[in-house]
């Protein structure tokens, strides 16, 4: 029997509907992501040529900068135009000067200097070129930066310090350690967070545990902040050694995503053992959201861990909270951090 029901006419897309689709699907997304390294390489080279420090407080032409840096004038001018387009420089009548962004973050005399971060990410560039190999084999193509010699360690640790200063100041204000006496900062790297917590809380001292080669740089940073009497260092391997005992606060910052879930849970067990009853654990990392769909920075950190570590990846806040509970921490709480902080912060308490 023939179907006599009339088919509904196909819904036509009007101009407004087409406009919405075009707006939602940016046709430049693929090209922009594919070429994103163009931007970073311009910044890496400008930083390596010390352009931003050379332009501190003055304007120079490409020719003048070429004579100072030993670079080719045409090549340098092309680079400077690109750096200008990215917002790091300003160009006026053929002369270049730093933008407010560069003056704030890329000049060494600025208290918010982040040039070490640029050097750190540039040093990782060859490793990222091996991402295909890491995905196919599941193994890191290189060792961690701090295993590659004194200079690589210095670059890495100072990069961590410069990147962490603002977040450390923010975290020390958000979480009060008033009344607590001794913080243990496990794998504390440059000691930036211990320094800021001690500055914020009178009577608090801190111990930074990390590898000896890392702590050589850490002590320089502690001294530069005039905190040698309150922030101490203790050589130790968090993978193979206990953390001590009797602390009333513990910090695990930006170190969990470089380890596998099994290792993270072992770190939580040793942290629990190191704390006195009532002790507070603070966990801070760039974590994934609970359905593991982002944010982008946390997801990219997971990729970076694939390249640099045998078992690391980005973990979700929900996973981390569950692992804390599994070893005996209670009163798990998420501490909201204001933008642009990219961190998720969890706290827990060792029951009395």
Helices and strands as residue ranges (DSSP letters): H 15-24, H 29-34, H 36-48, H 51-54, E 60-61, H 62-69, H 73-85, E 89-92, E 95-98, H 100-105, H 115-128, H 131-137, G 145-147, H 150-174, E 182-186, H 192-200, E 205-210, H 212-224, E 231-235, E 247-253, G 256-258, H 261-274, E 275-285, H 296-308, H 317-326, E 329-335, E 344-350
